[in-house]
Amino acid sequence: MRKVIVSVILLVCCYLQTGKLFAQEFSDFQQVAKSDINIILHQHLSDICYMDIVRLAGPPKAVQPKRSSLFLDTLKGNPLKFYSYVFIPKKVKQNKKYPLLVFPHGGIHGTFGTSYIHIVREMVAQGYIVVAPDYRGSTGYGKSFYRAIDYGGLENEDVLAARDYMVENYSIVDPERVGIMGWSHGGMITLMNVLRYPQKYAVGFAGVPVSDVAYRLTYQAADYIDNFTPKYHVGATPAENPQEYARRSPVTYAKDLQVPLLITTCLNDDDVSHTEVQRMIDALKANNKQFEYKVYPKMPGAHQFDRIDTKEACEIRYKTWKFLEQYLNPPFKFKSYNDMRKAGFRYY
């Protein structure tokens, strides 16, 4: 019997150690993958813009468990370091001012990646300077940064810090022409930024935005909530702490809209349900806010219906650029859909 117990204990120890090794290897893999992403981005964008990666600081971690060192525990309030991509069109002149687009990526643990290549090309071709922050919780920076996630919380301040960095450090950025745009989780961050910091932005575009986190968890897969309940994150379910989930949801702040805003969704979105986006639209209407929105029918690409590379998707994206240019006045406006297509894909 003792031999059996010892064997079981050894098996459990091996399993736990393997799990730790797997977690470490996966984290290492993500960091290697991030390096590959950076190389690919440079290869595909270097003809049209200068690409840089800057290191910034946002607020301290939202959740700060005790460490094994008294010295480290005294520094828990240190600002959190994060990286941001900067894209500057090669056409810019040092003595002129250009509009800035703040571009937060999507995904609950996403990262800025190669799927944005054609979109960035379209941005910089119009003369936009672009900053794309890999805010807290993004993948590719190790376990500690991954667990610093604060969905609907301090990630918004990371994005704001990236915006402020560009305005404060690049004389070519016009502080009066700063827009913010994103899709999905990036759309949520867009909403939170324009609603909570309206003085910082001239316009916002939120594509298929997460809008009501508690409602979102009612229709997602059962294990989706596991992203929120760990002690290093929210640490509770919506039923256990509804006020905390409301604090993290753009619908809560609909009354605060002050800047031009465009929201889009489609009826067959397979990630952020159009019914969730409709809650945001209805909340803004209930508060008598002026904004633009479009609910598209069932579309190829579903959740990514205007981010894929089809003609239909690009035509919708062209409408987005024309909306933004009304408020940001980029120096090289697209005169036609073909102008945009050539900018993004080199040929049309």
C-alpha positions as CSV (number, residue, x, y, z in Angstrom):
1,M,0.0,0.0,0.0
2,R,2.8,2.4,0.9
3,K,4.4,1.7,-2.6
4,V,1.1,2.7,-4.2
5,I,0.8,5.9,-2.3
6,V,4.5,6.8,-3.0
7,S,3.9,6.1,-6.7
8,V,0.8,8.3,-6.8
9,I,2.7,11.1,-5.1
10,L,5.5,10.9,-7.6
11,L,3.0,10.9,-10.5
12,V,1.3,14.0,-9.1
13,C,4.7,15.8,-8.6
14,C,5.7,14.9,-12.2
15,Y,2.4,16.2,-13.5
16,L,2.7,19.5,-11.6
17,Q,6.3,20.0,-12.7
18,T,5.3,19.2,-16.3
19,G,2.6,21.8,-16.1
20,K,5.0,24.4,-14.8
21,L,7.5,23.5,-17.6
22,F,4.7,23.7,-20.2
23,A,3.5,27.1,-18.9
24,Q,7.1,28.4,-19.0
25,E,7.7,26.9,-22.5
26,F,4.4,28.5,-23.7
27,S,5.4,31.9,-22.3
28,D,8.8,31.5,-24.0
29,F,7.1,30.6,-27.3
30,Q,4.9,33.7,-27.1
31,Q,7.9,35.9,-26.7
32,V,9.7,34.2,-29.7
33,A,6.5,34.6,-31.7
34,K,6.4,38.3,-30.8
35,S,9.9,38.8,-32.1
36,D,8.8,37.2,-35.4
37,I,5.8,39.5,-35.6
38,N,8.0,42.5,-35.2
39,I,10.2,41.3,-38.1
40,I,7.3,40.7,-40.4
41,L,5.7,44.1,-39.5
42,H,9.0,45.8,-40.5
43,Q,9.2,43.9,-43.7
44,H,5.7,44.9,-44.8
45,L,5.7,48.5,-43.7
46,S,9.2,49.8,-44.1
47,D,8.5,51.2,-47.6
48,I,5.8,53.5,-46.4
49,C,6.7,54.4,-42.8
50,Y,9.3,54.4,-40.0
51,M,8.4,51.8,-37.3
52,D,9.6,52.1,-33.8
53,I,8.9,50.3,-30.5
54,V,9.0,52.5,-27.4
55,R,8.8,51.5,-23.7
56,L,6.3,53.5,-21.6
57,A,4.9,53.3,-18.1
58,G,1.3,53.1,-17.0
59,P,-0.3,53.0,-13.5
60,P,0.8,50.3,-11.0
61,K,-0.7,46.8,-11.3
62,A,-4.3,46.7,-10.2
63,V,-3.7,43.5,-8.1
64,Q,-0.5,43.3,-6.2
65,P,0.0,40.1,-4.3
66,K,2.8,39.9,-1.7
67,R,6.2,38.9,-3.0
68,S,8.8,36.8,-1.2
69,S,10.9,39.9,-0.5
70,L,10.2,42.8,1.8
71,F,12.2,45.0,-0.5
72,L,10.1,44.1,-3.5
73,D,6.9,44.5,-1.5
74,T,7.8,48.1,-0.8
75,L,8.0,48.8,-4.6
76,K,4.5,47.3,-5.5
77,G,3.3,50.8,-6.3
78,N,5.8,51.3,-9.1
79,P,4.3,52.2,-12.5
80,L,3.9,49.2,-14.9
81,K,6.1,49.2,-18.0
82,F,4.7,48.3,-21.4
83,Y,5.6,48.6,-25.1
84,S,4.0,50.6,-27.8
85,Y,4.5,50.6,-31.6
86,V,4.9,53.9,-33.3
87,F,4.4,54.3,-37.1
88,I,5.4,57.6,-38.8
89,P,4.7,58.1,-42.5
90,K,7.8,58.8,-44.5
91,K,6.0,61.7,-46.1
92,V,5.9,63.8,-43.0
93,K,7.9,67.1,-42.6
94,Q,9.5,68.1,-39.3
95,N,8.1,71.6,-39.3
96,K,4.4,70.5,-39.8
97,K,1.7,69.0,-37.7
98,Y,-0.1,65.8,-38.4
99,P,-3.0,63.9,-36.9
100,L,-2.5,61.0,-34.6
101,L,-4.5,57.7,-34.5
102,V,-4.3,55.7,-31.2
103,F,-4.9,52.1,-32.2
104,P,-5.4,49.6,-29.3
105,H,-5.4,45.9,-30.5
106,G,-8.2,43.5,-29.8
107,G,-8.4,40.2,-27.8
108,I,-8.7,39.5,-24.1
109,H,-5.1,38.5,-24.1
110,G,-4.2,39.7,-27.6
111,T,-1.2,41.5,-29.0
112,F,-0.5,43.9,-31.9
113,G,0.2,41.6,-34.8
114,T,0.5,41.0,-38.5
115,S,-3.3,41.0,-39.1
116,Y,-3.1,44.8,-38.9
117,I,-0.5,45.3,-41.7
118,H,-2.9,46.4,-44.4
119,I,-4.9,48.6,-42.0
120,V,-1.7,50.4,-40.8
121,R,-0.6,50.9,-44.4
122,E,-4.0,52.6,-45.1
123,M,-3.5,54.8,-42.0
124,V,0.0,56.0,-42.8
125,A,-0.8,56.5,-46.5
126,Q,-3.3,59.2,-45.4
127,G,-0.7,60.9,-43.3
128,Y,-1.7,59.6,-39.9
129,I,0.9,59.1,-37.3
130,V,-0.1,55.9,-35.4
131,V,0.6,54.6,-31.9
132,A,-0.4,51.0,-31.1
133,P,0.1,50.1,-27.4
134,D,0.5,46.6,-26.2
135,Y,-1.3,47.4,-22.9
136,R,-1.2,45.2,-19.8
137,G,-2.3,41.7,-20.3
138,S,-1.0,41.5,-23.9
139,T,0.8,38.3,-24.9
140,G,4.4,38.2,-25.8
141,Y,5.9,39.7,-22.7
142,G,6.0,36.9,-20.2
143,K,3.8,35.5,-17.5
144,S,3.9,38.5,-15.1
145,F,2.7,41.0,-17.8
146,Y,0.1,38.5,-18.9
147,R,-1.3,38.4,-15.4
148,A,-1.2,42.1,-15.0
149,I,-4.4,42.1,-17.1
150,D,-7.1,44.6,-16.0
151,Y,-9.9,44.2,-18.6
152,G,-12.0,47.4,-18.7
153,G,-9.7,48.9,-16.0
154,L,-6.2,50.2,-16.0
155,E,-5.6,49.0,-19.6
156,N,-7.5,52.2,-20.6
157,E,-4.9,54.3,-18.7
158,D,-2.1,52.5,-20.6
159,V,-3.6,53.5,-23.9
160,L,-4.1,57.0,-22.6
161,A,-0.4,57.1,-21.5
162,A,0.6,56.1,-25.1
163,R,-1.6,58.9,-26.5
164,D,0.0,61.4,-24.1
165,Y,3.5,60.2,-24.8
166,M,3.0,60.9,-28.5
167,V,1.6,64.4,-28.0
168,E,4.3,65.3,-25.5
169,N,7.3,63.9,-27.3
170,Y,6.7,64.4,-31.1
171,S,6.4,68.0,-32.2
172,I,4.9,66.7,-35.5
173,V,1.8,65.5,-33.7
174,D,-1.1,67.9,-33.6
175,P,-2.7,67.6,-30.1
176,E,-6.0,69.0,-31.5
177,R,-6.3,66.1,-34.1
178,V,-6.0,63.0,-32.1
179,G,-8.4,60.1,-32.8
180,I,-8.8,56.6,-31.3
181,M,-10.0,53.5,-33.1
182,G,-10.2,49.8,-32.6
183,W,-12.2,46.6,-33.0
184,S,-13.6,44.2,-30.5
185,H,-11.7,44.6,-27.2
186,G,-9.9,47.5,-29.0
187,G,-13.3,48.9,-29.7
188,M,-14.2,48.7,-26.0
189,I,-11.0,50.5,-25.1
190,T,-11.9,53.2,-27.7
191,L,-15.3,53.6,-26.1
192,M,-13.9,53.8,-22.6
193,N,-11.3,56.4,-23.6
194,V,-13.6,58.8,-25.5
195,L,-16.3,58.5,-22.8
196,R,-13.9,59.0,-19.8
197,Y,-11.3,61.3,-21.4
198,P,-13.3,63.3,-24.0
199,Q,-10.8,66.3,-23.8
200,K,-8.1,64.0,-25.1
201,Y,-9.7,63.0,-28.4
202,A,-11.3,64.6,-31.4
203,V,-13.1,61.5,-32.6
204,G,-13.5,57.7,-32.0
205,F,-14.4,54.7,-34.1
206,A,-15.5,51.5,-32.2
207,G,-15.9,48.4,-34.4
208,V,-17.8,45.4,-33.0
209,P,-17.0,46.7,-29.5
210,V,-17.3,44.8,-26.3
211,S,-19.8,47.0,-24.5
212,D,-21.3,45.3,-21.4
213,V,-18.9,42.8,-19.8
214,A,-21.5,41.1,-17.5
215,Y,-23.9,40.6,-20.4
216,R,-21.0,39.3,-22.5
217,L,-20.3,36.5,-20.0
218,T,-23.9,35.3,-20.3
219,Y,-23.6,34.2,-23.9
220,Q,-19.9,33.2,-24.2
221,A,-18.6,29.6,-23.6
222,A,-18.6,28.5,-20.0
223,D,-14.9,28.6,-19.6
224,Y,-14.7,32.2,-20.9
225,I,-15.4,33.5,-17.4
226,D,-12.1,31.8,-16.3
227,N,-10.4,34.9,-17.8
228,F,-11.9,37.1,-15.1
229,T,-12.2,35.1,-11.9
230,P,-8.5,34.4,-11.1
231,K,-7.2,36.3,-8.0
232,Y,-4.8,38.2,-10.2
233,H,-7.7,39.7,-12.2
234,V,-11.3,40.6,-11.1
235,G,-11.5,37.6,-8.7
236,A,-15.3,37.3,-8.8
237,T,-18.2,36.5,-11.1
238,P,-20.7,39.1,-12.2
239,A,-23.2,37.6,-9.8
240,E,-20.7,38.0,-6.9
241,N,-19.7,41.6,-7.8
242,P,-22.0,43.2,-10.3
243,Q,-20.7,46.7,-9.5
244,E,-17.2,45.8,-10.5
245,Y,-18.3,44.5,-13.9
246,A,-20.4,47.6,-14.4
247,R,-17.4,49.8,-13.7
248,R,-15.5,48.0,-16.5
249,S,-18.3,48.3,-19.1
250,P,-18.7,51.2,-21.6
251,V,-22.5,51.2,-21.3
252,T,-22.1,52.5,-17.8
253,Y,-20.6,55.7,-19.1
254,A,-22.9,56.3,-22.1
255,K,-24.1,59.6,-20.5
256,D,-20.6,61.0,-20.8
257,L,-20.2,61.0,-24.6
258,Q,-19.0,64.4,-25.9
259,V,-17.0,63.7,-29.1
260,P,-18.0,62.4,-32.5
261,L,-18.3,58.6,-32.5
262,L,-19.0,55.8,-35.0
263,I,-20.0,52.3,-33.9
264,T,-20.4,49.3,-36.3
265,T,-21.5,45.7,-35.9
266,C,-23.0,42.9,-38.0
267,L,-25.9,40.5,-37.4
268,N,-23.8,37.3,-37.5
269,D,-20.9,38.4,-35.3
270,D,-19.6,35.2,-33.7
271,D,-17.6,36.9,-30.9
272,V,-19.2,40.1,-29.8
273,S,-22.9,39.6,-30.3
274,H,-24.7,42.3,-32.1
275,T,-27.2,42.3,-29.2
276,E,-24.4,43.4,-26.9
277,V,-23.4,46.3,-29.2
278,Q,-27.0,47.2,-29.5
279,R,-27.1,47.7,-25.7
280,M,-24.4,50.4,-26.2
281,I,-26.3,52.0,-29.0
282,D,-29.5,52.0,-27.0
283,A,-27.7,53.5,-23.9
284,L,-26.4,56.3,-26.0
285,K,-29.8,57.0,-27.5
286,A,-31.4,56.9,-24.0
287,N,-29.0,59.7,-23.0
288,N,-29.9,61.7,-26.2
289,K,-26.3,61.5,-27.5
290,Q,-25.4,62.4,-31.1
291,F,-23.4,59.7,-32.7
292,E,-23.3,57.5,-35.8
293,Y,-23.8,53.7,-36.1
294,K,-24.3,51.0,-38.6
295,V,-25.7,47.5,-38.0
296,Y,-24.7,45.5,-41.1
297,P,-26.5,42.3,-42.2
298,K,-24.9,38.9,-42.0
299,M,-21.5,39.4,-43.5
300,P,-18.5,37.2,-44.7
301,G,-15.9,37.3,-42.0
302,A,-18.5,37.7,-39.2
303,H,-16.6,39.3,-36.2
304,Q,-13.9,40.5,-38.7
305,F,-16.3,41.5,-41.4
306,D,-14.5,44.8,-42.2
307,R,-11.0,43.7,-41.3
308,I,-10.5,40.9,-43.8
309,D,-9.2,41.7,-47.3
310,T,-12.2,41.2,-49.5
311,K,-13.5,44.0,-51.7
312,E,-16.7,44.2,-49.6
313,A,-14.7,44.5,-46.3
314,C,-12.4,47.1,-47.8
315,E,-15.3,49.2,-49.0
316,I,-16.7,49.3,-45.5
317,R,-13.3,50.3,-44.1
318,Y,-13.2,53.0,-46.7
319,K,-16.3,54.5,-45.2
320,T,-14.6,54.4,-41.8
321,W,-11.7,56.5,-43.1
322,K,-14.0,59.0,-44.7
323,F,-15.8,59.4,-41.3
324,L,-12.5,60.0,-39.4
325,E,-11.2,62.4,-42.0
326,Q,-14.0,64.8,-41.2
327,Y,-12.6,65.4,-37.8
328,L,-8.9,64.7,-38.2
329,N,-8.2,66.3,-41.6
330,P,-5.3,64.0,-42.7
331,P,-3.1,65.6,-45.3
332,F,-3.3,62.8,-47.9
333,K,-7.0,62.0,-48.1
334,F,-8.1,59.0,-50.2
335,K,-9.9,60.3,-53.3
336,S,-11.4,57.0,-54.2
337,Y,-11.7,53.4,-53.0
338,N,-8.9,52.5,-55.5
339,D,-6.6,55.0,-53.8
340,M,-7.2,53.1,-50.5
341,R,-6.7,49.7,-52.1
342,K,-3.4,50.7,-53.6
343,A,-2.2,52.1,-50.3
344,G,-3.0,49.0,-48.4
345,F,-2.0,46.4,-51.0
346,R,0.3,48.3,-53.4
347,Y,-1.8,47.4,-56.4
348,Y,-5.5,47.4,-57.2
